[in-house]
Amino acid sequence: MDFILRFILVDIPEAFLLLTIALALFNHSVFEKWKAALSFAIIVSIPGEVLSYLDVAYQPKILIMYVVYVLTMLVLFRYNILKSVFMGMVAICSLLLSESFVIMVYNSQHIYMEQMFSSTMLTITIRSFYLGNFLLVALCLRILKFDITRLLPQNRYNRYLFLLVLVGSIEFLLILFLNTSFILRENNSRFMIMYSLTSQMIIQILILALFIIIVILFRIYLNLTINRVEEETGTPYLNSIHDLVTAIRSIKHDSLNHYTAINGFLKKGYVDLAKEYVEQLLQETVSGEKKMDTSSQVLENIKNPAVSSLLQSKMEVCFAERISLSMNIKTVNQFSQIKTYDLIKVLGNLFDNAIRATSYELEENRFIRVEWGQSENEHYLVIENSGPTIPKDKLSGIFQSDYTTKKDGDGGLGLVIVKTVTDRYGGKIHVYSEDGVTRFRISFLAR
């Protein structure tokens, strides 16, 4: 009779709650497949009772039960092997932690293993407390809608950091387990095999192995981080150099056309026309140089060298493309909360779009205006340009990946990147496009 009651009231609820915890880690409810969950609880409870009846040692019993958990999950829930192994490990770790916690709590009250099951009332209390731990953890996970897959990094850099933290956490738990085992072993003779010297030696070897793994992971992560920093730091400068080369080629091409025109005037004896043409070129060049000098002075307020380099290169492109560029930098705090790499993405894409849009205009109508400042409540960046007006029915879709103004249909990712970066840092984007003027305004709350 005692066997049946223990099987129904302890073993099956224990297995069911352990499964609930394992599923809750992936934000799955145990009631989604309640028939499979009930079958799981019954199936894994039977080997547990059989092993207890055969008086199998604690550690082999735990190992066998772990294999049973994994195989049962594979068969009943059809999870892949990696997920099943992980969920089985979660179930076993939960079991071990709960058992150790219950023992330590009762040991603190001077109630040890030999006394824990000496009376019916004490047995019921201990088993209720034991199962209550599982129920509490499962409820917390379900209420929080915890999903461990959200914690898994999507890029390889953070993946190594995640592994580093995970392995370090496991090693810390093993060290904690090793330290508490001395106290538990002295007062709980039935658990001697679990906390034997052999077991502790195995744990110490495992801790050493994990330490070596941590060193290896740290070295890999450090190298990847250094490479990433070099890549992210170098990319803005490479893009700036590319823009400068493009501007130089454009200026060279225009100069060649001017030389050809002047040469044609001189060959035909139109000296006055050639002189007038040269004077116009000089006036245009002087005017452009003054604008360049003014813009260069504005760039002195930019403290970030990568951003300054980017704006300098875009300024050269605007000069080469006959685009009137005005910049007004009112603050020395140019979105300092945003990483340089992300800031370059925002500025580069907005500037490229503005330059591309002005190319549809006549030279005398081309302009780009940049204002970067802050008010009492926010930090903001405004980039305004001439060019085709974006239809009102298209404004809501310009941040979609399939939206593009290019005739060949390429692109469409620039504004997506701008929106993604802005959202990541809690900013807002406002778009205005009317009467041949388009304005993008990005703002962040002042902190």
GIGIRA-V704982 format. One record per residue. RES is the residue in three letters. PHI is phi in whole degrees, -180 to 180 (none if undefined). OMEGA is omega as a letter, one per 30 degrees, with the letter a starting at -180 (NA if undefined). D_LAST is the distance of its C-alpha to the last C-alpha in whole Angstrom. Layout:
# GIGIRA-V704982
res: <RES RES>
phi: <PHI PHI>
omega: <OMEGA OMEGA>
d_last: <D_LAST D_LAST>
This chain:
# GIGIRA-V704982
res: <MET ASP PHE ILE LEU ARG PHE ILE LEU VAL ASP ILE PRO GLU ALA PHE LEU LEU LEU THR ILE ALA LEU ALA LEU PHE ASN HIS SER VAL PHE GLU LYS TRP LYS ALA ALA LEU SER PHE ALA ILE ILE VAL SER ILE PRO GLY GLU VAL LEU SER TYR LEU ASP VAL ALA TYR GLN PRO LYS ILE LEU ILE MET TYR VAL VAL TYR VAL LEU THR MET LEU VAL LEU PHE ARG TYR ASN ILE LEU LYS SER VAL PHE MET GLY MET VAL ALA ILE CYS SER LEU LEU LEU SER GLU SER PHE VAL ILE MET VAL TYR ASN SER GLN HIS ILE TYR MET GLU GLN MET PHE SER SER THR MET LEU THR ILE THR ILE ARG SER PHE TYR LEU GLY ASN PHE LEU LEU VAL ALA LEU CYS LEU ARG ILE LEU LYS PHE ASP ILE THR ARG LEU LEU PRO GLN ASN ARG TYR ASN ARG TYR LEU PHE LEU LEU VAL LEU VAL GLY SER ILE GLU PHE LEU LEU ILE LEU PHE LEU ASN THR SER PHE ILE LEU ARG GLU ASN ASN SER ARG PHE MET ILE MET TYR SER LEU THR SER GLN MET ILE ILE GLN ILE LEU ILE LEU ALA LEU PHE ILE ILE ILE VAL ILE LEU PHE ARG ILE TYR LEU ASN LEU THR ILE ASN ARG VAL GLU GLU GLU THR GLY THR PRO TYR LEU ASN SER ILE HIS ASP LEU VAL THR ALA ILE ARG SER ILE LYS HIS ASP SER LEU ASN HIS TYR THR ALA ILE ASN GLY PHE LEU LYS LYS GLY TYR VAL ASP LEU ALA LYS GLU TYR VAL GLU GLN LEU LEU GLN GLU THR VAL SER GLY GLU LYS LYS MET ASP THR SER SER GLN VAL LEU GLU ASN ILE LYS ASN PRO ALA VAL SER SER LEU LEU GLN SER LYS MET GLU VAL CYS PHE ALA GLU ARG ILE SER LEU SER MET ASN ILE LYS THR VAL ASN GLN PHE SER GLN ILE LYS THR TYR ASP LEU ILE LYS VAL LEU GLY ASN LEU PHE ASP ASN ALA ILE ARG ALA THR SER TYR GLU LEU GLU GLU ASN ARG PHE ILE ARG VAL GLU TRP GLY GLN SER GLU ASN GLU HIS TYR LEU VAL ILE GLU ASN SER GLY PRO THR ILE PRO LYS ASP LYS LEU SER GLY ILE PHE GLN SER ASP TYR THR THR LYS LYS ASP GLY ASP GLY GLY LEU GLY LEU VAL ILE VAL LYS THR VAL THR ASP ARG TYR GLY GLY LYS ILE HIS VAL TYR SER GLU ASP GLY VAL THR ARG PHE ARG ILE SER PHE LEU ALA ARG>
phi: <none -62 -63 -67 -62 -65 -66 -80 -93 -121 -64 -66 -60 -60 -64 -65 -70 -63 -65 -60 -65 -61 -70 -65 -63 -106 60 -104 -91 -68 -87 -64 -129 -66 -66 -66 -66 -66 -63 -59 -61 -70 -64 -77 -75 -64 -60 -61 -69 -64 -66 -67 -65 -81 58 -72 -59 -59 -66 -61 -64 -62 -64 -64 -64 -63 -63 -63 -58 -64 -63 -66 -65 -61 -78 -82 -105 60 -76 -71 -62 -65 -67 -65 -63 -65 -66 -64 -65 -62 -63 -67 -63 -62 -62 -64 -66 -66 -62 -65 -64 -63 -62 -66 -63 -73 -64 -64 -98 63 -114 -109 -54 -66 -103 -62 -113 -78 -135 -64 -63 -66 -61 -63 -63 -64 -67 -67 -63 -62 -70 -62 -60 -63 -63 -64 -63 -62 -64 -61 -65 -71 -64 -78 52 -65 -142 -65 -66 -71 -83 -75 -64 -91 -107 -70 -65 -73 -65 -69 -64 -61 -63 -62 -67 -64 -64 -62 -67 -63 -64 -62 -64 -66 -63 -64 -62 -65 -69 -74 -64 -63 -70 -67 -67 -70 -113 -133 -63 -70 -105 -57 -68 -70 -114 -72 -63 -63 -63 -67 -65 -63 -64 -64 -63 -64 -63 -63 -63 -65 -63 -63 -63 -62 -61 -64 -62 -64 -64 -63 -64 -64 -64 -64 -65 -61 -64 -66 -62 -63 -67 -69 -75 -77 -58 -58 -70 -64 -64 -65 -62 -62 -65 -64 -63 -62 -64 -63 -63 -65 -64 -63 -65 -65 -61 -62 -65 -64 -62 -66 -65 -64 -61 -66 -61 -68 -64 -91 83 -86 -66 -63 -65 -63 -64 -63 -63 -64 -63 -64 -64 -64 -61 -64 -67 -61 -61 -65 -66 -63 -64 -64 -64 -62 -65 -64 -66 -64 -66 -65 -80 -84 -86 -85 -63 -67 -66 -61 -64 -62 -65 -61 -68 -66 -64 -66 -64 -61 -63 -68 -93 61 -105 -76 -114 -124 -126 -130 -99 -99 -140 -90 -101 -87 53 -65 -78 -96 -62 -55 -61 -72 -64 -64 -60 -65 -63 -61 -70 -66 -67 -61 -63 -65 -63 -64 -67 -69 -65 -81 -96 -67 -57 -72 -104 -83 -154 -135 -122 -120 -131 -132 -157 -151 -116 -66 -109 -153 -107 -141 -135 -121 -126 -121 -150 -83 142 -60 -77 -81 -57 -61 -73 -101 -59 -71 -109 -70 -95 -87 -67 -94 -89 -158 -103 -72 -66 -83 82 -75 89 92 -105 -58 -71 -62 -64 -60 -65 -63 -65 -62 -64 -61 -101 75 -95 -128 -121 -118 -118 -126 -150 -151 53 75 -128 -120 -133 -111 -125 -109 -138 -133 -63 -73 -127>
omega: <l l a l l a a a a a a l l a a a l l l l a l a l l a l l l a l l a l l l l l l a a a a l a l l l l l l l l l l a a a l l l l l a l l l l a a l l l a a a l l l a a a l l a a l l l a a l l l a a l l a a l a a l a l l l l l a a a a a a a l a a l l l a a a l l l a l l l a a l a l l a a l l a a l a a l a a a a l a a a l l l l l l l a a l l l l l l l l l l a a a a a a a a a a a a a l a a l a a l l l a l l l l l l l l l l l l l l l l l l l l a l l l l l l a l l a a l a a l a l l l l l l l l l l l l l l l l l a l l l l l l l l l l a a a l l a a l l l l a l l l l l l l a l l l l l l l l l l l l l a l l l a a a l l l l l a l a l l l l l l a a l l l a l a l a a a l a a l a a a l a a l l l l a a a a l l l l a l l a a a l a l a a a a l l l a l a a a l a a a l a l l l a a l l a l l l a a l a a a a l l a a a l l a a a l l l l a a a l l l a a a a l a a l a l l l a l l l l l l l a l l l a l l l a NA>
d_last: <68 65 64 64 62 59 59 58 56 54 55 54 51 50 50 48 45 45 45 42 40 41 40 37 35 36 35 39 40 44 45 45 48 49 53 52 50 53 55 53 53 56 57 55 56 60 60 58 61 63 62 62 65 66 64 62 60 57 55 57 57 53 54 56 54 51 53 54 51 50 53 53 50 51 54 52 49 50 46 46 47 44 42 46 46 42 43 46 44 41 44 46 43 42 46 46 43 44 48 46 44 47 49 47 46 50 51 49 51 54 55 56 57 60 60 57 59 62 62 61 59 57 57 56 53 52 52 50 47 47 47 44 42 42 42 39 37 38 37 33 33 34 32 29 31 30 31 32 32 28 28 30 28 30 30 32 29 28 31 32 29 30 33 33 31 33 36 35 34 38 39 37 39 42 42 41 44 46 45 46 49 51 50 51 54 56 56 56 60 59 56 58 58 54 53 56 56 57 54 52 53 52 48 48 49 47 44 45 45 42 41 43 41 37 38 39 36 34 36 36 32 32 34 32 29 30 32 29 27 30 30 26 26 30 29 27 30 33 31 31 34 36 34 36 39 39 39 41 44 43 44 47 48 48 49 52 53 53 55 57 57 58 61 62 62 64 67 68 68 65 64 63 61 59 59 57 55 54 53 50 49 48 47 44 44 43 41 39 39 37 34 34 34 31 29 29 28 25 24 24 21 20 19 20 23 24 22 24 27 26 26 29 31 30 31 34 35 34 37 39 39 39 36 34 31 28 25 22 19 17 15 15 12 13 11 11 10 13 16 19 21 19 18 22 23 21 22 25 26 25 27 30 30 30 32 34 34 35 38 40 40 42 41 41 39 36 33 29 26 23 20 17 14 11 11 10 8 8 9 13 16 20 23 26 30 33 35 36 35 33 35 33 35 33 30 29 31 29 27 30 32 35 34 35 36 38 42 43 40 39 35 33 30 28 26 26 24 22 21 21 18 16 17 16 12 12 12 15 18 20 24 26 30 33 36 35 32 29 25 22 19 16 12 9 6 4 0>
